[in-house]
Amino acid sequence: MSNEESLNFVFSEDVKLLETADLEDYCLHLLCKEGEGSFVYNDRCFYLQRNSLVVIAHPRKASNWAFGPQFKMEMFAANYVYLQKLLPSNNYSIGGSVSLNHNPVIPLSDDNAQRFLEDVRRLRERAADQDFLFYRELMGSLCLTMMYDIFEFHAIYYSTHEESDRAGYVVKEFLQLLSTGITREQRDVTYLASRLNVSMKYLSSTIKRVTGHTVISFIDRATIAIVKEYLDNDQLSLTQIADRMRFASLSYFSRYCKKHLGMTPSEYRRSRQPNAEA
């Protein structure tokens, strides 16, 4: 076995080790157990707090480590080449590596932070058993278990993060769609959802969760603004307005206005232009 694939493992709680070149050929795994810290990686600054897990394939690229007085960590490092050869050849392994190179910090829950610490504990306990006949296979198995746990941590955080980003994007696009005046003729939730390439259920639940208001309330708000604009135009009859806005009938249009304006279309016009005939 070449030196490039050495089975040397590092376990430490000493932050000073991060400032040395001792980890140059290692892949670093660091869990912040208490306090706060920060570092620079690929010209970006990253911040650490309790349960932040840092995974850096090339620690020499990290610099400007800084820690608060209460900072405590648990660190595990292993030869980079050795770990790379253990990684499964699947899309998540490749995608996860790319993602971690962009952002090497994964926030963990208390349970998952404890799981990581247990993985490290098992590795530490067996690392001294170098006379064990299947030592290489044993340590490889324990390392792989830890890596699969990290895959899951990464998937949990980023799926939630991406879902949050997606939800924000859908809300933004929905409001943008309403601003085009689409409810002048289209007020069906299913149709609006199709324009955004999402299901009616997803659009409704997302709008409610992110804004606290129903999707229908936004549609009605946009529609009433258009209704008022038309009603302020004396050149349009109520029948013409109902037709332009594709209400099923004049009576339905009148009920809609009564519900959302608090008055019928005729009453609204009289309130705005007392001397004009509806």
Beta strands, then each sheet from edge to edge (+ up, - down):
strand 1: 9-12
strand 2: 26-34
strand 3: 37-41
strand 4: 44-48
strand 5: 52-56
strand 6: 62-67
strand 7: 72-79
strand 8: 105-107
sheet 1: 1+ 7- 2+ 5- 8+
sheet 2: 4+ 3- 6+
end
